[in-house]
Amino acid sequence: MNLVPHADPGTTAVPAWCELPFTFEPREFRIQWASGPWMQAQALALRRQVFCDEQRLFQGDDLDDIDLREPSTQLLVALSCWGGQPAEVVGTVRIHEEARGRWWGSRLAVRHDWRRHGALGSTLIRLAVSSAHALGCTEFLAHVQAQNVPLFRRLRWQVLDEVALHGRTHARMRADLAHYPPCDTPYAGFVLAQAARGGRHD
């Protein structure tokens, strides 16, 4: 390794081949079913950050009975990638089958510094519905916070009615399954390439 000495004596040298700016951001994300304990742990930590610390919908933890339903409950994650390898969880959502053919999505969360990158949330929704569709889903529902209703409308969801949950107004919405073809490879999921804040994604 070639080191370039710093201009000031006694300071730490830096690798000559390291040309990444300090503001370097991942250019690829993978949206998939959580496939390991570290993904699950980071997804749950992100949920606590969003729903407990930020929104204060819950105190301490947002875990509930749905999280304990095995095997019908599944965590999905949006992963930032470095060199093609998953690095950390920056978004999550969960799905579960309430009754035969009827699935629900819930706990959609994206880390605050990536919320302007709208493709993360929409791709989590896409995989949530498409992977359930592959498992025999005939109806996919979600209780959506009022501020997120426009996003779900754009993604071909219909408002059925309104309910109050955790002290806030939510819309009960249903996905148009025709817009979400079945995905039989949820652990491979979807890749957002060349994705960065304000940039494009493929």
HUSULZI-V115812 format. One record per run of one state. SS is the DSSP state (alpha for helix, beta for strand, coil for the rest). FROM is the first residue (numbers start at 1). TO is the last residue. If there is no record, write none. Layout:
ss/from/to
SS/FROM/TO
SS/FROM/TO
//
This chain:
ss/from/to
coil/1/2
beta/3/4
coil/5/13
beta/14/15
coil/16/27
beta/28/33
coil/34/36
alpha/37/54
coil/55/64
alpha/65/68
coil/69/73
beta/74/82
coil/83/84
beta/85/99
coil/100/101
beta/102/110
coil/111/111
alpha/112/114
coil/115/118
alpha/119/134
coil/135/138
beta/139/145
alpha/146/154
coil/155/156
beta/157/165
coil/166/167
beta/168/175
coil/176/176
alpha/177/179
coil/180/189
beta/190/193
coil/194/202
//
